[in-house]
Amino acid sequence: MEPAPLIATAPMPGCSMKILYGDPNLKEVAENVKIGDPLTLMIHIDEQPLYGIRVSDCMVRDGLGWGEQRLIDEDG
């Protein structure tokens, strides 16, 4: 006898990402930044009892194809 497939019935929670400039407590969204500027990557998932979030293998790219930098490796 094959196991019955599990079907998720709970709605997916909202998730967002922001890049903040300097002190994250000021919540100033970064727009035009330069190399060396202090930044904070903020990832948020709506509060609910079923899901969690784990960020892994996260890269930042300059948008011009000149360079990239790994922020978080595959292990999180």
N, C-alpha and C positions, 0 to 999 in steps of 0.2 A: 504494500500500500504506500503510495507516494504522499508526502506531507502536503497539506493544503497551503497555497501561497498566502503570505501575509499581505493584506491590503491596508495601506495607511488611510485613515479617515480624518485625521486631524489636519487643519489648515497649516501651511508652512508659515512660520513667523517672519516678520519683516526683518531685514538685515541691512545695515548701512555701513559705509566707510567714509571717514573724513581724514584729511591731512591738515593738521593744525600747526601754526607757526609759534615757535618759542614755548612758553609756559602753557601746557594743556589746560590748566585751570582757567585761563583767559578765554578759551574757546574761540580763538581767532583763526578762521579758515585761511590756509596758505594759498596764495594765488601766484604771485611772481616771486620766485625764490632763486637764490644763487647757491652755488656750490659752497658748502660749509655752513649754511643757515641751519639753526636747530629746528627740527621738525618732530612732530609726534603723529604716528599713524594710529587712528582710533577706529576700532571695528566694534560694532554694536549689534546685538540680536535682541529683539523684543522679548520681554520677560514672559515666560510660559513654562509649563512643567515637562514638556516632552522632548525638546530638542536642545542641543548644545552646539557650540561652534569651536572649530579648531582651525587656525590659519597655518598653512604649511606651504613651502616652496613659493615664497612671495618675492618677486623681483620688481625693481623700479627701473624704468628706462627714461632716457632724456627726451624721447619723442622725435629726435632728429636722426636716430640711428648711430649716434656717436659713442654711446656707452650705456652700460647697465650695471646694476649693483644688486646683489642678493640681500634682502632684508631679513628673511626667515628661511631656514633650510627645510629640507623635506621631513625632518623630524619635528618641526614646529619650534 
